[in-house]
Amino acid sequence: MEELRAHIQLKKTDAVEDAIIVGDPARVDQVAKFLTEFIELKYNREFRSLRGTYKNKEVLVLSTGVGAPSAAIAIEELHNIGVKRIIRVGSAGALQLGIGLGNPIIGEGAVRDDGLTKMYVREEYPAVPSSTLLAKAKEIAPEAIYGIIRSHDGFYMDNNEQTQEYWSNFGLIGEDMESGALFTVGRLRGIETLSILNNVVAYKEDLQAGVNDLVSGDDKVIEGEKRTIEIALEVLNK
């Protein structure tokens, strides 16, 4: 009997080459709306998965929960069952004025301001996505905001505002908690990666309100989520 991977509870026969990872298990349902012939696979801890078809191409969808450690576990175990390309569809907070709610933010690289990836490789190692997937995204979504993002470990440290201002001054466009792990672990394991983020918090605006808008269904935020999912699926299909 084929061994299940410990956390995602999937095996090689569950896998296809392309995967979309999301943070929130509920976002798996939003991706499923774009798919046909989808089947639920497993739901263990924060890791909920399904497999479906988009324009005749099979895609695996997996939630990873919050933060770099659980994302890295998912990436490692997806690699172990044979996944070759992983796109993260998630949410972000903007680090520049003028980036509106629902605007797609696509990372050309990430500042590894997390703890987990430093356990893999020294922090001088760059966190960058697949140039091939990035080029496809620029064709499919020229309207998206492209640039360097920051991946971090928490929202509630006392110096968060100063940290955001520091990185904003260096031109970073947004921040999340998982893209740095995706780019780093993916590159180390030979996986093509990309991160497509929906802006849910305008720069210098309230984090709580932005995240609550995502949960409660603010129109701009919901439309942004749909667009980021569509971009990811089109990139994998191209």
C-alpha positions as CSV (number, residue, x, y, z in Angstrom):
1,M,0.0,0.0,0.0
2,E,1.4,3.4,-1.0
3,E,2.4,5.6,1.9
4,L,0.4,8.8,2.7
5,R,2.4,12.0,3.3
6,A,2.1,12.7,7.0
7,H,0.4,16.1,7.0
8,I,-1.3,16.6,3.7
9,Q,-2.4,12.9,3.8
10,L,-2.0,12.5,0.0
11,K,-0.1,9.9,-2.0
12,K,1.5,9.9,-5.5
13,T,-1.6,8.7,-7.2
14,D,-3.5,11.8,-5.9
15,A,-1.0,14.2,-7.5
16,V,-0.8,16.0,-10.8
17,E,2.1,18.2,-12.0
18,D,0.4,21.5,-11.2
19,A,-0.9,22.7,-7.8
20,I,-2.4,25.9,-6.4
21,I,-1.9,26.5,-2.7
22,V,-4.0,28.8,-0.6
23,G,-3.9,29.7,3.0
24,D,-7.5,29.5,4.1
25,P,-9.2,26.1,3.7
26,A,-12.4,28.0,2.7
27,R,-10.5,29.4,-0.3
28,V,-10.3,25.9,-1.7
29,D,-14.1,26.3,-2.4
30,Q,-13.5,29.5,-4.3
31,V,-10.9,27.8,-6.6
32,A,-13.3,24.9,-7.1
33,K,-15.8,27.2,-8.6
34,F,-13.4,27.6,-11.6
35,L,-13.0,23.8,-12.0
36,T,-14.9,21.0,-13.5
37,E,-15.0,17.3,-12.4
38,F,-13.4,18.2,-9.1
39,I,-13.2,15.7,-6.2
40,E,-12.4,16.3,-2.6
41,L,-9.3,14.5,-1.5
42,K,-8.3,15.0,2.2
43,Y,-8.8,17.4,5.1
44,N,-6.2,17.0,7.8
45,R,-5.4,19.9,10.2
46,E,-5.1,23.0,8.0
47,F,-4.4,20.9,4.9
48,R,-7.6,20.6,2.8
49,S,-7.2,19.3,-0.8
50,L,-9.1,18.6,-4.0
51,R,-8.3,17.9,-7.6
52,G,-10.2,19.2,-10.6
53,T,-9.9,20.3,-14.2
54,Y,-9.5,23.7,-15.7
55,K,-9.7,23.9,-19.5
56,N,-8.8,20.2,-19.8
57,K,-5.8,20.5,-17.5
58,E,-5.8,18.8,-14.1
59,V,-4.9,20.9,-11.0
60,L,-4.4,20.0,-7.4
61,V,-5.6,22.6,-4.8
62,L,-4.3,22.5,-1.3
63,S,-4.7,24.8,1.7
64,T,-1.7,25.4,3.9
65,G,-2.9,27.5,6.9
66,V,-1.1,30.6,8.1
67,G,2.6,31.2,7.9
68,A,5.9,29.8,6.6
69,P,6.2,26.6,8.6
70,S,3.0,25.0,7.5
71,A,3.4,26.3,3.9
72,A,6.9,24.7,3.8
73,I,5.5,21.3,5.0
74,A,2.9,21.4,2.3
75,I,5.5,22.3,-0.4
76,E,7.8,19.5,0.7
77,E,5.1,16.9,0.7
78,L,3.7,18.1,-2.6
79,H,7.2,17.7,-4.0
80,N,7.4,14.2,-2.5
81,I,4.3,13.1,-4.4
82,G,5.4,14.5,-7.7
83,V,4.1,18.1,-8.1
84,K,6.3,20.2,-10.4
85,R,4.7,23.6,-10.4
86,I,3.1,25.4,-7.4
87,I,1.3,28.8,-7.5
88,R,0.2,30.4,-4.3
89,V,-3.0,32.4,-4.4
90,G,-3.2,34.4,-1.2
91,S,-3.8,37.7,0.4
92,A,-1.4,40.6,1.0
93,G,-1.1,44.0,2.6
94,A,0.1,46.8,0.4
95,L,3.4,48.6,1.2
96,Q,2.9,51.5,-1.3
97,L,0.2,54.2,-1.5
98,G,-2.1,53.8,-4.5
99,I,-2.4,50.1,-4.5
100,G,-6.1,49.6,-4.2
101,L,-8.1,46.9,-2.5
102,G,-8.5,43.9,-4.8
103,N,-5.4,44.8,-6.9
104,P,-3.4,41.7,-7.7
105,I,0.2,41.8,-6.4
106,I,2.7,39.4,-8.0
107,G,6.0,38.9,-6.4
108,E,9.2,39.1,-8.5
109,G,11.1,38.2,-5.4
110,A,10.7,38.2,-1.6
111,V,12.5,39.5,1.4
112,R,12.9,36.5,3.7
113,D,11.8,38.2,6.9
114,D,10.7,34.9,8.4
115,G,12.4,32.4,10.7
116,L,11.7,29.2,8.9
117,T,13.6,29.7,5.6
118,K,16.8,30.6,7.5
119,M,16.8,27.0,8.8
120,Y,17.0,25.8,5.2
121,V,19.7,28.2,3.9
122,R,21.5,31.4,4.8
123,E,19.5,34.5,4.4
124,E,21.7,35.7,1.5
125,Y,20.1,33.1,-0.6
126,P,17.5,34.9,-2.8
127,A,13.8,34.0,-2.7
128,V,12.7,34.3,-6.3
129,P,9.9,32.7,-8.4
130,S,10.1,30.8,-11.6
131,S,11.0,33.2,-14.4
132,T,8.9,31.1,-16.8
133,L,5.7,31.4,-14.7
134,L,6.4,35.1,-14.0
135,A,6.7,35.9,-17.7
136,K,3.4,34.1,-18.3
137,A,1.8,36.1,-15.6
138,K,2.9,39.4,-17.1
139,E,1.3,38.4,-20.4
140,I,-2.0,37.3,-18.8
141,A,-2.2,40.0,-16.1
142,P,-0.5,43.2,-17.3
143,E,-2.7,45.1,-14.9
144,A,-1.2,43.5,-11.8
145,I,1.4,45.2,-9.5
146,Y,4.8,43.6,-9.9
147,G,7.7,44.0,-7.6
148,I,9.5,42.7,-4.5
149,I,7.4,41.6,-1.6
150,R,8.2,40.8,2.1
151,S,7.3,37.6,3.9
152,H,7.1,37.9,7.6
153,D,6.0,35.9,10.7
154,G,3.4,38.0,12.5
155,F,1.0,40.9,12.6
156,Y,1.1,42.0,16.3
157,M,4.7,43.0,17.1
158,D,5.0,46.5,18.6
159,N,7.3,47.8,15.8
160,N,5.2,46.6,12.8
161,E,4.4,50.1,11.5
162,Q,8.1,51.1,11.6
163,T,9.1,47.8,9.9
164,Q,6.5,48.4,7.1
165,E,7.7,52.0,6.6
166,Y,11.3,50.8,6.4
167,W,10.6,48.3,3.6
168,S,8.2,50.7,1.8
169,N,11.0,53.2,1.6
170,F,13.0,50.6,-0.3
171,G,10.3,50.1,-2.9
172,L,8.6,46.9,-1.7
173,I,5.0,46.6,-2.9
174,G,3.4,44.3,-0.4
175,E,3.8,41.7,2.3
176,D,2.4,38.2,3.1
177,M,3.6,35.3,5.3
178,E,4.2,32.4,2.9
179,S,5.7,33.6,-0.4
180,G,9.3,33.6,0.9
181,A,9.0,30.0,2.0
182,L,7.4,29.0,-1.3
183,F,10.1,30.6,-3.4
184,T,13.0,29.3,-1.2
185,V,11.9,25.8,-0.6
186,G,10.6,25.5,-4.2
187,R,13.9,26.6,-5.7
188,L,15.8,24.2,-3.4
189,R,13.6,21.3,-4.4
190,G,13.5,22.1,-8.1
191,I,9.8,23.2,-8.2
192,E,8.6,26.1,-10.4
193,T,6.8,28.6,-8.2
194,L,4.9,31.9,-8.3
195,S,2.9,33.9,-5.8
196,I,-0.2,35.9,-6.8
197,L,-1.7,37.9,-4.0
198,N,-5.0,39.8,-3.5
199,N,-4.4,43.2,-1.8
200,V,-6.7,43.2,1.3
201,V,-5.1,46.0,3.3
202,A,-4.2,49.4,1.8
203,Y,-0.9,50.9,2.9
204,K,-1.1,52.6,6.3
205,E,-4.7,51.4,6.8
206,D,-6.1,49.2,9.5
207,L,-5.1,45.5,9.3
208,Q,-8.2,44.3,11.2
209,A,-10.6,46.1,8.9
210,G,-8.8,44.7,5.8
211,V,-8.9,41.1,7.0
212,N,-12.5,41.5,8.1
213,D,-13.4,42.7,4.6
214,L,-11.9,39.5,3.2
215,V,-14.0,37.4,5.6
216,S,-17.2,39.4,5.3
217,G,-17.1,39.8,1.5
218,D,-16.1,43.3,0.6
219,D,-16.9,43.6,-3.2
220,K,-13.4,44.8,-4.2
221,V,-11.7,42.2,-2.1
222,I,-13.9,39.4,-3.4
223,E,-13.4,40.4,-7.0
224,G,-9.7,40.6,-6.4
225,E,-9.8,37.0,-5.0
226,K,-11.6,35.8,-8.1
227,R,-9.0,37.6,-10.4
228,T,-6.0,36.1,-8.6
229,I,-7.4,32.6,-8.9
230,E,-8.1,33.2,-12.6
231,I,-4.6,34.5,-13.2
232,A,-3.1,31.4,-11.5
233,L,-5.2,28.9,-13.5
234,E,-4.4,30.7,-16.7
235,V,-0.7,30.7,-16.0
236,L,-0.7,27.0,-15.3
237,N,-2.8,26.4,-18.5
238,K,-0.6,28.5,-20.8
